[in-house]
Amino acid sequence: MSDYVIMTDSSCDLPEDYIKEKKLDVLNLFYNLDGVIYGGDKNLEIGEFYNRMRNGSMPTTMAVNPEDAATAMKKHLDAGKDILFIGFSSGLSGSCQNEMLAAKELKEEYPDRKIVVVDSLCASMGQGLFVHRALKLQESGTSLEENARWLEEHKLNICHQFTVDDLNHLHRGGRVSKTAAVLGTLINVKPVLHVDDEGKLIPLRNVRGRKKSLQALVENMSQTIQGFEKDNDEIFISHGDCLEDAKYVAKLIEEQFGPKKFYYSHVGAVIGAHSGPGTVALFYLGCKR
């Protein structure tokens, strides 16, 4: 069996302590906030990031460039290791395409090494859950090829359920119209969204009020989890600086489905720039997205 490493990019939103524990190599995405570029060694504390958004700052994000991806991969290739790279959804970013481009060029330079890039079609801790599953397979002795095959066969079983607190951030990202954002804000409409089979963020329905929107995440879970009940002992939840709301969703899940192990993390700046503070996102395995 080949000796391989699993890599991903920072849109996976996995907690820092998890990344350190697993010795996971995470390629950084960058963003611009108030004229300053952040990412990599220069990071803004996530609470400060969301506070600036609450006060009107409008961050913009950048895809991974092929040169950075190649540099990150080369150190493992030089060490004689193969690479399984799990990328941010191509439906939301050009990062995975650039990571694939870097891998293609490196294969010419390292013909004896294997480099497999999987387009996760996932975002935030949905991507994190996908990576988590790949790491568990690797730890159990699964080869790179078998691991990549499982990922390709099961990527559409990674379910994403999102809700946001402020429609205006979705409007900026082209997800809702200006009229819908203004009217929805006036009547306290909260959208429930998911990531579809093309890896794109798509509105599912609107509900009135914050609590109902959080409840709707679990209602959607109950409709899509069939056949995967036993595969969901671990549930991932990310949030836009609103941990108590994330824990409320976890409480609802345990009331309906029994005890679970929950992984919590912030929605990172790359995703949060488009979803805004107050986002709650639920991730699990299901029969359909």
Secondary structure, 3 states (H helix, E strand, C coil): CCCEEEEEEHHHCCCHHHHHHHCCEEECCEEEECCEEEECCECCCHHHHHHHHHCCCCCEEECCCHHHHHHHHHHHHHCCCEEEEEECCCCCCCHHHHHHHHHHHHHHHCCCCCEEEEECCCCHHHHHHHHHHHHHHHHCCCCHHHHHHHHHHHHHHEEEEEECCCHHHHHHCCCCCHHHHHHHHHCCEEEEEEECCCCCEEEEEEEECHHHHHHHHHHHHHHHCCCCHHHCCEEEEEECCCHHHHHHHHHHHHHHHCCCEEEEEECCHHHHHHHCCCCEEEEEECCCC
